Amino acid sequence: MSENNEVSVNLLLLGRTQSGKSALGNSLLGSNEFESWLAASSVTTKCRLLSCWMPNFGRRLGKELGLRVHVLDTLGAPHSQFSQKQVKQEIETALLRHFHEGLHMALLVLRADLPLCEEEHRYTLQLVEDLLGPRWKNFTTVVFTHADKLRAAKISEDAYLRTAPDTLDALLDMVQHRYLFKGYEDHTITQERTIILNQIMDYIREKGYQVLEFR
């Protein structure tokens, strides 16, 4: 955390191909700078860091406090063009280049409208641990994308989680039930950004702005 009236946070997007990582990144930025669309192959082919500035995000010592957000978008896995080893190497290189001072929160992106397949889930968690180390559970929040599909099916977030398989329950336990839902059409992109960032910042504050450092 900065000593002046600015807070700066580093956020990492992780998840399988077509999970909605880049769309989440755009929501965090309040723009459409990350490439994101429905395709038969993986859209993101390289890691990319983008940042945004939000003035008047809060107050500290009677003064307005601004928030600078750095978002690192990554390749999905499995990837349609690159091997698992190549994906891991690309993300490792980007982490060391962009977040050498540390990571505040990794956002593990899961689709709310698709079942959590055990084999892909095991691979994803192994990738997260390989990248972030054994302390990854303390610096990870699960983000459920495509939550608009739940509303269309008249399923509440609580009802959705009550039907979660043991695999998902175990994951949420591991990350101390840090999770949020993204994808409600009645929110503008500005409203959605504020909602999501407030939830993420609550988790970061709870940890006293600690960072996960990379060696």
N, C-alpha and C positions, 0 to 999 in steps of 0.2 A: 504494500500500500504506500502511496506517495505521501511525503510529509506536507505537501501543499494542499490546496483545495481540489485535488484531483485523485481519483482512485483508478488504478489501471489493473485489469485482470486479463489473464491468458486462458482461453478456452480451446479445447481440442475436440474435434468431431470424429467419432469412430463408429463403425457399423458395417453391415453387409451392403453389397451393391443394391441400389434401388430402395434403400431403406428410408431415404429422405434426408440424408446428412446435409447436402448442399442447400436444400430448401430450408432446413433449420438454420443454416448459416446465414441465408438471406434474411430470415426473420430476425435473427440477432442483430444484423447490420441495419435493418430497416430499408433494404434495397434489393436489387436483383443482380448482384455482381457475380455471384457464384453460378456456374453453369448448372442448370437443373431442368430436366425434362424427362418424360417417359420415353424409353428407348429399349431396343432389343439387346443392347450391349451396355457395358459400363460407360457412364458419361464422364466421370472425373478420371483423368489420366495422369495427373500430377498433384502433389500437395500444394496448397496455395494459402497464404496468409493475407487477410484483409482486416481492417480496423475501422471503428467508428467512434465518434465522440458524442456523448449525450450530456449537454449542460443541464444544470439544475436537477440532477438526478436525486439529490438528497441534501442534507444540511449537516455541517460539523462546526461546532464552536460558534454558532450563530451566523455562519456564512454558507452560501450556496456551494454545493459539492458536485463536481462534474464526474462523469464516468467514461473512461476510455476502455473500449473492449477490443481485444485482439482475438480473432477467430481463425483457427487453422483447420481448413478443410482437407480431408485425406481421401485416398483411394479406398474404394469399397473392397470387401473380400467375401467370397471369392471374386476375382476380377476376370473380365472376359478377355483381357489382353496380356495380363502379367501373372506370373506365378506367385504363390504365397510368399516365397522367399523375397521376390522383387518388391512386393507390396510392403512387406515388413521393413526392408532396407530403405525404401523411399520415405516411409513415415519416420523411421529412426533418424534419418538425415535431416528431415525437416524439423523435428523436435529439437535437435541439437543446434540447428541454425537459428531458429526463431525463438525458442523458449529456453535459452541457456540460463536465464535467471530463474526459471521454474514454471510450473504449471499450477494454476489455481483449481481448475476443474476439467475433467474429461467428461464429455457427454456421449454416452453409449446409446445409439439410436436404434430403436426397434419399431417395427410397424405394428400398430394396434390391430390392423385388419388382416394380419397373416399369423398363422400358428407358429410358435417357437419350435423349430425343428432341432432335435437333440444334437445331431452331428454338427450342423452349422454353428449351433450355440457353443459347443465345446471348443470348436476352432476359434470362434470370435473371442471367447474368454481367454484362451491361451495366448492369442495375439495381444490382447490388452495387457496381460501379465508380462509377456515378453517385452513389451514396449515400456511399460510403466513400473515394472518391478512388483514385489510382494505387497507394497503399500497402496496398490491401485484402488483397492476397495474403499480407502479413506478419501479418495479424490475423484470419485466417479458418481455421476448422476445418470439415471436411466431416463431417456426421453422417448415417449410413445408418440410416433407421428401418425398421420391419417386418422386422427381422432374424430374427424367429421363423419367417418363411416360409422362410428359408434352412435353418434347422434341420429344419423339417418336410420339406424336399426333400433332406435329408442333404447339404447343400452347406456346406462350411466357409467362413469368411471369406476365407482365403487363396485357395481355389479360386474363389470369387466374383470376387475382384479379378484373378485370372489370366485370366478371361474378359471383363474390362472392355474396352469399345471404346476406340479411340484418344482420343475426346473425354473420357472419364472419366480415362484415364491422364494426359492433358494437364492436366486440372484438379488432380489430386492432385500432379502435379509443381509446379504453380503455387503450391500452398499448402504446399510442402515436406513432403508426405505426412503432414500432420496430419489424421487421420480417426479415427472411432470408430463402433461399431455399437451400436444401441439396439433392444431388443425381444426379450428372452429371458424366457420365461414362468416359468422356474424361479427367477427373482429376485423378491423382494418389492420394493415401490416404494422402501423405505428402502435396500435393498441396491443397487438399480439407481442410485439417486441418488448413493450413495457411489462406485460404480464410475465413473460418468460424470464426476462432479465431480473425482475424482482424476486422470482422464485430462486433463481440461480444465486443471486447475491445473498439471499437469506442463508443458503447453505454455506456460502463462502464466509460470511460473517460468523456463523456458528463455529467455524474452524479458526476464527481469529486471523483470517487472511493468510493462513499458512500456504506454502507452495511445496509441490513435489519437485525435487531437484533431480537433474539428470547428470550422470557422470560420464 
